[in-house]
Amino acid sequence: MNTAMPTTINPRLISWASDVDPGTIRQAEKAARMEIVEDHIALMPDAHVGMGATVGSVIPTRGAVIPSAVGVDIGCGMVAAELDVTEDQLPDSLEALLVRIERAIPAGVGKGHDLIDNRADHWLRDHRPATDLSGDKAIKAAKQFGTLGSGNHFVELCVDERSRCWVVLHSGSRGIGNQLAQAHIAKAKKMAKEAMRSLEDPDLAYFVQATPEFEAYITDMGWAQDYARANRDQMMNRAMREVFASIGFGRETQRINCHHNFTQREVHDGRELWVTRKGAIKADVGDLGVIPGSMGTRSYIVSGKGNPASWMSCSHGAGRRPPDPGQEVVHGRRPRHPDGGKGVAGGPGQLVGRRDPGGVQGHRPGHGRPGRPGGDPPYPPPGPQLQGHLTRANDAAHHLHHPPDRL
């Protein structure tokens, strides 16, 4: 297999990004110079400037954790489910299915279910964060359990190279994860200021292990990561129910659920470290992951190769370039088949199978800020195109399946 070698920016920063802007490097260098960082930071192929820390970076720390490096959508990630259904078994139009999914999985800023689901109630009763949730926060967390959110969060139906159908979903810990993260980030900044800790960027404030603040953050963060994973599973369960009810048959044959904004304790070369992946997935040997593409491009089901230089990690998204000049953009992502494919007719903004214009058939992005093709900021700085992602990501992960066409 043809793999690309990383670029050593300096002894503390290694990059797999084949096309990365200087601002991203400068931001990553600030974090890499921190005394709590162990050895080096690894930049993934889709690295770009982020809030607090570089998106697409893997940050190993010893005895400390940087809350803003995890970010405000704690546990954000992907879930993909394979079906025993093939493309030719799908109806010509997916309009009815999309309507069903829209009803089953609320999307949008602050959106939640009208009634609290029993599964949400049971999960929240059995899982408690360190922070005591007030009545309003607890109710909001329960109502948003099993909801998509906004921005670049989405649900979509894909077909792989074997014509097998997949449902792919992107979401995180919703409003409660954001609130917990913001509170801890503010606390870390305040403590750094009071301690007169020298930081090149205030957002890089950190908690030191074995302190009450560290333990509280780790507990809340772990809870939010678990909430995010359970949230994705709940939505996928609902999506599966609607898919099978719509087509009248089928079953799920495989499910992959992985975070790409998280931290956890790991051992590397005998060293116990906190490894924070901000816009990166764990790719140890045999780890299965999901790397989504921009709308209309391919997504990838990958298996980790366990590359120690990347801290057993690989990219979390594919498709970093803004569209070509003059090409119409829909929800910030480029349609792959403007006038082809099952059930698709017309050009961008006229695609069949959606209640609202502006998406590829079968793709339902969260209703939020447009212009987020696979990352946080609107129209991020140029990064590698999809093929560049695959070439550079191969050091960390094999690609097993790639659902080539959004329906």
Kinemage of the C-alpha trace (Angstrom):
@kinemage 1
@onewidth
@group {chain A} dominant
@subgroup {mainchain}
@vectorlist {calphas} color= white
{ca met a 1} P 0.000 0.000 0.000
{ca asn a 2} L 1.327 3.431 -0.902
{ca thr a 3} L 1.540 5.538 2.223
{ca ala a 4} L 2.802 9.044 2.801
{ca met a 5} L 5.318 9.997 5.437
{ca pro a 6} L 4.523 12.806 7.862
{ca thr a 7} L 6.297 16.140 7.809
{ca thr a 8} L 8.314 17.087 10.879
{ca ile a 9} L 7.543 20.779 11.427
{ca asn a 10} L 9.839 20.731 14.455
{ca pro a 11} L 10.726 18.102 17.063
{ca arg a 12} L 7.494 18.900 18.936
{ca leu a 13} L 5.105 18.958 15.950
{ca ile a 14} L 4.527 16.336 13.251
{ca ser a 15} L 2.009 16.840 10.453
{ca trp a 16} L 0.200 14.529 8.042
{ca ala a 17} L -1.559 17.507 6.433
{ca ser a 18} L -0.560 17.793 2.778
{ca asp a 19} L -2.111 21.252 2.468
{ca val a 20} L -2.198 23.270 5.687
{ca asp a 21} L -2.253 27.046 6.177
{ca pro a 22} L 0.359 28.901 8.267
{ca gly a 23} L -2.223 29.943 10.869
{ca thr a 24} L -2.925 26.313 11.688
{ca ile a 25} L 0.783 25.615 12.165
{ca arg a 26} L 1.219 28.682 14.378
{ca gln a 27} L -1.707 27.662 16.565
{ca ala a 28} L -0.463 24.087 16.897
{ca glu a 29} L 3.065 25.265 17.730
{ca lys a 30} L 1.748 27.217 20.720
{ca ala a 31} L 0.253 24.060 22.187
{ca ala a 32} L 3.317 21.978 21.290
{ca arg a 33} L 5.582 24.271 23.311
{ca met a 34} L 3.641 23.653 26.531
{ca glu a 35} L 5.596 21.868 29.243
{ca ile a 36} L 2.735 19.457 29.913
{ca val a 37} L 2.835 18.159 26.315
{ca glu a 38} L 4.690 14.875 26.028
{ca asp a 39} L 7.014 14.382 23.074
{ca his a 40} L 5.077 15.824 20.102
{ca ile a 41} L 1.655 16.868 18.827
{ca ala a 42} L 0.386 15.096 15.707
{ca leu a 43} L -1.590 17.035 13.085
{ca met a 44} L -4.062 15.032 11.044
{ca pro a 45} L -4.692 15.475 7.290
{ca asp a 46} L -7.734 17.686 7.946
{ca ala a 47} L -6.068 20.016 10.489
{ca his a 48} L -7.297 23.595 10.619
{ca val a 49} L -7.544 26.488 13.071
{ca gly a 50} L -10.044 25.860 15.842
{ca met a 51} L -11.397 27.506 18.941
{ca gly a 52} L -8.969 26.943 21.805
{ca ala a 53} L -6.835 24.367 20.015
{ca thr a 54} L -6.226 23.136 16.489
{ca val a 55} L -8.954 20.952 15.034
{ca gly a 56} L -7.352 17.812 13.696
{ca ser a 57} L -4.696 17.591 16.393
{ca val a 58} L -3.699 14.832 18.789
{ca ile a 59} L -2.258 16.221 22.019
{ca pro a 60} L -0.560 13.884 24.523
{ca thr a 61} L -0.166 15.383 27.989
{ca arg a 62} L 1.364 14.086 31.191
{ca gly a 63} L -0.387 14.839 34.455
{ca ala a 64} L -2.748 17.462 33.018
{ca val a 65} L -5.613 17.989 30.579
{ca ile a 66} L -6.535 21.070 28.520
{ca pro a 67} L -10.356 21.450 28.519
{ca ser a 68} L -10.478 23.645 25.417
{ca ala a 69} L -8.462 21.038 23.507
{ca val a 70} L -11.331 18.625 24.012
{ca gly a 71} L -13.647 21.453 22.986
{ca val a 72} L -17.226 22.383 23.754
{ca asp a 73} L -18.901 19.512 21.906
{ca ile a 74} L -17.477 16.846 24.177
{ca gly a 75} L -17.720 13.403 22.625
{ca cys a 76} L -18.775 14.635 19.212
{ca gly a 77} L -18.374 11.814 16.742
{ca met a 78} L -19.797 9.439 14.186
{ca val a 79} L -21.931 6.339 14.122
{ca ala a 80} L -22.433 4.201 11.034
{ca ala a 81} L -24.705 1.187 10.700
{ca glu a 82} L -24.591 -1.353 7.883
{ca leu a 83} L -27.832 -2.886 6.653
{ca asp a 84} L -28.497 -6.160 4.866
{ca val a 85} L -30.299 -4.048 2.262
{ca thr a 86} L -28.918 -3.317 -1.199
{ca glu a 87} L -29.405 -0.267 -3.378
{ca asp a 88} L -31.703 -2.018 -5.820
{ca gln a 89} L -34.070 -2.869 -2.950
{ca leu a 90} L -34.654 0.785 -2.099
{ca pro a 91} L -37.695 2.664 -3.402
{ca asp a 92} L -37.218 5.096 -6.273
{ca ser a 93} L -37.989 8.015 -3.965
{ca leu a 94} L -36.749 8.403 -0.418
{ca glu a 95} L -39.039 11.336 0.337
{ca ala a 96} L -41.283 9.323 2.646
{ca leu a 97} L -38.287 7.917 4.526
{ca leu a 98} L -36.730 11.349 4.997
{ca val a 99} L -39.988 12.697 6.410
{ca arg a 100} L -40.123 9.792 8.859
{ca ile a 101} L -36.539 10.348 9.980
{ca glu a 102} L -37.143 14.075 10.351
{ca arg a 103} L -40.000 13.357 12.733
{ca ala a 104} L -38.057 10.736 14.686
{ca ile a 105} L -34.824 12.715 15.058
{ca pro a 106} L -35.250 16.438 15.825
{ca ala a 107} L -32.537 18.731 14.468
{ca gly a 108} L -31.578 22.350 14.997
{ca val a 109} L -30.138 24.722 17.560
{ca gly a 110} L -31.581 23.899 20.974
{ca lys a 111} L -34.074 21.437 19.511
{ca gly a 112} L -35.290 18.501 21.572
{ca his a 113} L -38.129 16.045 21.855
{ca asp a 114} L -41.437 17.372 23.139
{ca leu a 115} L -41.670 14.497 25.602
{ca ile a 116} L -38.877 12.807 27.531
{ca asp a 117} L -38.226 9.313 26.201
{ca asn a 118} L -38.079 6.486 28.738
{ca arg a 119} L -34.592 5.553 27.539
{ca ala a 120} L -33.379 9.093 28.199
{ca asp a 121} L -34.919 9.065 31.651
{ca his a 122} L -33.335 5.715 32.490
{ca trp a 123} L -29.923 6.671 31.098
{ca leu a 124} L -29.782 9.947 33.036
{ca arg a 125} L -30.921 8.211 36.194
{ca asp a 126} L -28.118 5.647 35.888
{ca his a 127} L -25.385 8.129 34.866
{ca arg a 128} L -24.488 11.180 36.942
{ca pro a 129} L -21.927 13.894 36.146
{ca ala a 130} L -19.802 15.539 38.855
{ca thr a 131} L -21.692 18.782 38.317
{ca asp a 132} L -25.128 18.761 39.871
{ca leu a 133} L -27.579 19.422 37.061
{ca ser a 134} L -30.269 21.917 37.924
{ca gly a 135} L -33.858 21.112 37.095
{ca asp a 136} L -33.773 23.019 33.806
{ca lys a 137} L -30.459 21.482 32.719
{ca ala a 138} L -31.616 17.986 33.580
{ca ile a 139} L -34.854 18.435 31.635
{ca lys a 140} L -32.975 19.861 28.643
{ca ala a 141} L -30.458 17.012 28.697
{ca ala a 142} L -33.323 14.511 28.756
{ca lys a 143} L -35.272 16.175 25.943
{ca gln a 144} L -32.157 16.499 23.757
{ca phe a 145} L -31.197 12.857 24.249
{ca gly a 146} L -31.655 11.324 20.802
{ca thr a 147} L -31.443 14.601 18.849
{ca leu a 148} L -29.066 15.749 16.153
{ca gly a 149} L -28.162 19.348 16.906
{ca ser a 150} L -27.035 21.863 14.315
{ca gly a 151} L -24.068 23.005 12.247
{ca asn a 152} L -22.400 20.156 10.400
{ca his a 153} L -24.320 17.431 12.210
{ca phe a 154} L -26.257 15.199 9.832
{ca val a 155} L -27.992 11.916 9.094
{ca glu a 156} L -27.578 10.323 5.689
{ca leu a 157} L -28.204 7.135 3.767
{ca cys a 158} L -25.220 5.826 1.795
{ca val a 159} L -24.402 2.925 -0.517
{ca asp a 160} L -20.997 1.255 -0.471
{ca glu a 161} L -18.979 -0.299 -3.303
{ca arg a 162} L -20.823 -3.598 -2.771
{ca ser a 163} L -24.200 -1.799 -3.118
{ca arg a 164} L -24.889 -2.381 0.598
{ca cys a 165} L -26.763 0.409 2.371
{ca trp a 166} L -25.435 2.274 5.405
{ca val a 167} L -26.925 4.931 7.656
{ca val a 168} L -24.294 7.437 8.819
{ca leu a 169} L -24.841 9.995 11.578
{ca his a 170} L -22.761 12.824 13.076
{ca ser a 171} L -23.575 14.352 16.460
{ca gly a 172} L -22.278 14.953 19.979
{ca ser a 173} L -23.256 15.806 23.551
{ca arg a 174} L -25.694 18.575 22.612
{ca gly a 175} L -26.387 21.541 24.875
{ca ile a 176} L -25.478 19.889 28.155
{ca gly a 177} L -21.998 18.952 26.902
{ca asn a 178} L -21.451 22.517 25.757
{ca gln a 179} L -22.554 23.954 29.104
{ca leu a 180} L -20.323 21.641 31.106
{ca ala a 181} L -17.346 22.341 28.838
{ca gln a 182} L -17.790 26.107 28.946
{ca ala a 183} L -17.934 26.092 32.752
{ca his a 184} L -14.727 24.069 33.081
{ca ile a 185} L -12.880 26.082 30.424
{ca ala a 186} L -13.761 29.294 32.268
{ca lys a 187} L -12.598 27.739 35.548
{ca ala a 188} L -9.276 26.669 34.037
{ca lys a 189} L -8.677 30.159 32.631
{ca lys a 190} L -9.469 31.761 35.971
{ca met a 191} L -7.105 29.433 37.820
{ca ala a 192} L -4.324 30.030 35.294
{ca lys a 193} L -4.712 33.775 35.705
{ca glu a 194} L -4.708 33.568 39.498
{ca ala a 195} L -1.612 31.361 39.429
{ca met a 196} L 0.031 33.746 36.930
{ca arg a 197} L 0.692 30.729 34.722
{ca ser a 198} L 2.484 31.729 31.524
{ca leu a 199} L 0.455 30.659 28.496
{ca glu a 200} L 0.856 31.749 24.885
{ca asp a 201} L -2.912 31.457 24.505
{ca pro a 202} L -5.331 31.755 27.458
{ca asp a 203} L -7.463 29.054 25.837
{ca leu a 204} L -4.693 26.564 26.586
{ca ala a 205} L -5.353 26.742 30.321
{ca tyr a 206} L -5.229 23.305 31.911
{ca phe a 207} L -6.105 21.338 35.020
{ca val a 208} L -3.368 19.493 36.901
{ca gln a 209} L -3.976 15.876 37.799
{ca ala a 210} L -4.856 14.995 41.414
{ca thr a 211} L -6.552 18.350 42.029
{ca pro a 212} L -10.283 18.655 42.764
{ca glu a 213} L -10.779 20.741 39.607
{ca phe a 214} L -9.089 18.093 37.470
{ca glu a 215} L -11.161 15.285 38.955
{ca ala a 216} L -14.396 17.249 38.494
{ca tyr a 217} L -13.572 17.963 34.860
{ca ile a 218} L -12.569 14.386 34.067
{ca thr a 219} L -15.794 13.090 35.613
{ca asp a 220} L -17.982 15.579 33.739
{ca met a 221} L -16.077 15.038 30.510
{ca gly a 222} L -16.391 11.260 30.767
{ca trp a 223} L -20.097 11.629 31.459
{ca ala a 224} L -20.557 13.918 28.441
{ca gln a 225} L -18.632 11.490 26.233
{ca asp a 226} L -20.881 8.662 27.361
{ca tyr a 227} L -23.953 10.871 26.810
{ca ala a 228} L -22.758 11.655 23.265
{ca arg a 229} L -22.226 7.992 22.428
{ca ala a 230} L -25.595 7.010 23.877
{ca asn a 231} L -27.220 9.941 22.054
{ca arg a 232} L -25.875 8.663 18.723
{ca asp a 233} L -26.994 5.125 19.476
{ca gln a 234} L -30.462 6.354 20.375
{ca met a 235} L -30.750 8.274 17.095
{ca met a 236} L -29.419 5.335 15.098
{ca asn a 237} L -31.956 3.045 16.750
{ca arg a 238} L -34.705 5.448 15.706
{ca ala a 239} L -33.272 5.752 12.178
{ca met a 240} L -33.095 1.958 11.817
{ca arg a 241} L -36.700 1.657 12.940
{ca glu a 242} L -37.816 4.195 10.341
{ca val a 243} L -35.737 2.697 7.527
{ca phe a 244} L -37.056 -0.805 8.078
{ca ala a 245} L -40.629 0.405 8.546
{ca ser a 246} L -40.361 2.410 5.333
{ca ile a 247} L -39.016 -0.361 3.105
{ca gly a 248} L -40.777 -3.191 4.941
{ca phe a 249} L -37.790 -5.431 5.690
{ca gly a 250} L -34.107 -5.530 6.630
{ca arg a 251} L -31.846 -5.756 9.638
{ca glu a 252} L -28.714 -4.097 10.958
{ca thr a 253} L -25.533 -6.145 10.474
{ca gln a 254} L -22.826 -3.900 11.918
{ca arg a 255} L -22.513 -0.679 13.909
{ca ile a 256} L -19.474 1.550 14.496
{ca asn a 257} L -19.679 4.374 17.043
{ca cys a 258} L -16.595 6.532 17.569
{ca his a 259} L -15.740 9.873 19.164
{ca his a 260} L -13.582 12.482 17.464
{ca asn a 261} L -13.564 15.142 20.234
{ca phe a 262} L -12.400 13.460 23.428
{ca thr a 263} L -9.596 12.617 25.799
{ca gln a 264} L -8.746 9.421 27.616
{ca arg a 265} L -5.901 7.854 29.564
{ca glu a 266} L -3.669 5.644 27.429
{ca val a 267} L -0.288 3.957 27.701
{ca his a 268} L 2.237 4.660 24.953
{ca asp a 269} L 5.734 3.163 25.133
{ca gly a 270} L 5.190 2.447 28.790
{ca arg a 271} L 4.139 6.043 29.528
{ca glu a 272} L 0.718 6.739 30.994
{ca leu a 273} L -0.614 9.808 29.208
{ca trp a 274} L -3.816 11.715 28.630
{ca val a 275} L -4.323 11.669 24.859
{ca thr a 276} L -6.674 14.378 23.615
{ca arg a 277} L -8.041 14.015 20.110
{ca lys a 278} L -9.630 17.220 18.878
{ca gly a 279} L -10.972 16.338 15.477
{ca ala a 280} L -9.272 12.931 15.301
{ca ile a 281} L -10.317 9.324 15.863
{ca lys a 282} L -8.510 6.540 17.670
{ca ala a 283} L -6.859 4.205 15.163
{ca asp a 284} L -5.042 1.540 17.124
{ca val a 285} L -4.663 -1.842 15.455
{ca gly a 286} L -8.134 -3.117 14.621
{ca asp a 287} L -10.033 -0.028 15.819
{ca leu a 288} L -12.932 0.664 13.464
{ca gly a 289} L -13.728 4.263 12.630
{ca val a 290} L -15.905 6.444 10.422
{ca ile a 291} L -14.478 9.331 8.375
{ca pro a 292} L -17.252 11.343 6.699
{ca gly a 293} L -16.731 13.286 3.497
{ca ser a 294} L -18.235 16.544 2.374
{ca met a 295} L -21.750 16.310 1.021
{ca gly a 296} L -21.743 14.295 -2.172
{ca thr a 297} L -18.251 12.867 -1.678
{ca arg a 298} L -17.297 9.521 -0.241
{ca ser a 299} L -17.175 8.587 3.410
{ca tyr a 300} L -14.885 5.878 4.709
{ca ile a 301} L -15.113 2.978 7.122
{ca val a 302} L -11.561 2.483 8.346
{ca ser a 303} L -9.570 0.051 10.447
{ca gly a 304} L -6.666 1.328 12.537
{ca lys a 305} L -3.059 0.369 11.826
{ca gly a 306} L -1.665 1.507 15.170
{ca asn a 307} L 0.821 4.109 13.992
{ca pro a 308} L 2.741 5.263 17.103
{ca ala a 309} L 3.854 8.542 15.491
{ca ser a 310} L 0.205 9.615 15.171
{ca trp a 311} L -0.519 8.433 18.716
{ca met a 312} L -2.665 5.680 17.168
{ca ser a 313} L -4.918 8.268 15.515
{ca cys a 314} L -6.212 9.356 12.128
{ca ser a 315} L -8.318 12.135 10.627
{ca his a 316} L -11.953 12.680 11.553
{ca gly a 317} L -13.250 14.190 8.311
{ca ala a 318} L -12.543 14.253 4.615
{ca gly a 319} L -13.027 17.175 2.263
{ca arg a 320} L -11.379 20.387 3.416
{ca arg a 321} L -11.257 22.506 0.267
{ca pro a 322} L -13.828 25.214 -0.468
{ca pro a 323} L -15.700 24.502 -3.718
{ca asp a 324} L -14.425 25.632 -7.083
{ca pro a 325} L -15.213 29.246 -8.034
{ca gly a 326} L -18.621 29.525 -9.592
{ca gln a 327} L -19.890 26.212 -8.279
{ca glu a 328} L -23.157 26.526 -6.421
{ca val a 329} L -22.885 25.480 -2.789
{ca val a 330} L -25.703 23.867 -0.867
{ca his a 331} L -25.417 23.836 2.942
{ca gly a 332} L -21.706 24.446 2.488
{ca arg a 333} L -21.113 21.121 0.788
{ca arg a 334} L -20.782 20.241 -2.873
{ca pro a 335} L -23.409 18.008 -4.468
{ca arg a 336} L -21.818 15.026 -6.176
{ca his a 337} L -24.674 14.131 -8.479
{ca pro a 338} L -26.569 17.299 -9.415
{ca asp a 339} L -28.659 15.454 -11.996
{ca gly a 340} L -28.058 11.767 -11.450
{ca gly a 341} L -28.515 8.993 -8.944
{ca lys a 342} L -31.576 7.318 -7.519
{ca gly a 343} L -34.425 9.718 -7.022
{ca val a 344} L -32.353 12.824 -7.750
{ca ala a 345} L -33.578 15.330 -10.277
{ca gly a 346} L -32.608 18.843 -11.209
{ca gly a 347} L -29.629 20.804 -9.965
{ca pro a 348} L -28.461 22.025 -6.550
{ca gly a 349} L -31.367 23.370 -4.551
{ca gln a 350} L -33.853 21.295 -6.586
{ca leu a 351} L -33.015 17.833 -5.371
{ca val a 352} L -35.846 15.390 -4.921
{ca gly a 353} L -36.300 13.588 -1.631
{ca arg a 354} L -35.943 16.522 0.755
{ca arg a 355} L -38.552 18.812 2.200
{ca asp a 356} L -36.131 21.716 2.103
{ca pro a 357} L -33.870 22.488 -0.858
{ca gly a 358} L -30.157 22.310 -0.424
{ca gly a 359} L -28.927 18.791 0.006
{ca val a 360} L -28.041 15.626 -1.755
{ca gln a 361} L -30.823 13.026 -1.830
{ca gly a 362} L -30.862 11.171 1.455
{ca his a 363} L -28.642 13.648 3.308
{ca arg a 364} L -30.187 15.603 6.132
{ca pro a 365} L -27.817 18.110 7.740
{ca gly a 366} L -28.610 19.739 11.041
{ca his a 367} L -30.350 23.080 10.671
{ca gly a 368} L -27.665 25.556 11.676
{ca arg a 369} L -24.927 27.690 10.255
{ca pro a 370} L -24.235 26.905 6.616
{ca gly a 371} L -20.805 26.572 5.122
{ca arg a 372} L -19.317 23.906 7.361
{ca pro a 373} L -17.859 21.278 5.014
{ca gly a 374} L -16.534 18.780 7.515
{ca gly a 375} L -15.166 21.176 10.127
{ca asp a 376} L -16.010 23.920 12.549
{ca pro a 377} L -15.393 27.305 10.874
{ca pro a 378} L -17.358 28.419 7.806
{ca tyr a 379} L -15.255 27.716 4.735
{ca pro a 380} L -12.082 26.654 6.516
{ca pro a 381} L -8.646 27.377 5.079
{ca pro a 382} L -7.727 25.145 2.135
{ca gly a 383} L -6.884 21.604 3.101
{ca pro a 384} L -6.323 18.382 1.206
{ca gln a 385} L -9.014 17.148 -1.106
{ca leu a 386} L -10.558 13.770 -0.500
{ca gln a 387} L -7.917 11.762 -2.336
{ca gly a 388} L -5.246 13.649 -0.449
{ca his a 389} L -6.940 12.610 2.764
{ca leu a 390} L -6.806 8.980 1.801
{ca thr a 391} L -3.199 9.154 0.753
{ca arg a 392} L -2.126 10.850 3.950
{ca ala a 393} L -4.419 8.928 6.262
{ca asn a 394} L -3.107 5.565 5.170
{ca asp a 395} L -0.247 5.784 7.652
{ca ala a 396} L -2.818 5.524 10.416
{ca ala a 397} L -5.721 3.553 8.984
{ca his a 398} L -6.722 1.187 6.219
{ca his a 399} L -9.912 2.108 4.401
{ca leu a 400} L -12.216 -0.903 4.311
{ca his a 401} L -15.400 0.399 2.731
{ca his a 402} L -16.276 3.713 1.236
{ca pro a 403} L -19.942 4.381 0.634
{ca pro a 404} L -19.381 5.986 -2.783
{ca asp a 405} L -22.747 7.539 -3.449
{ca arg a 406} L -25.190 9.458 -1.352
{ca leu a 407} L -28.629 8.485 -2.521
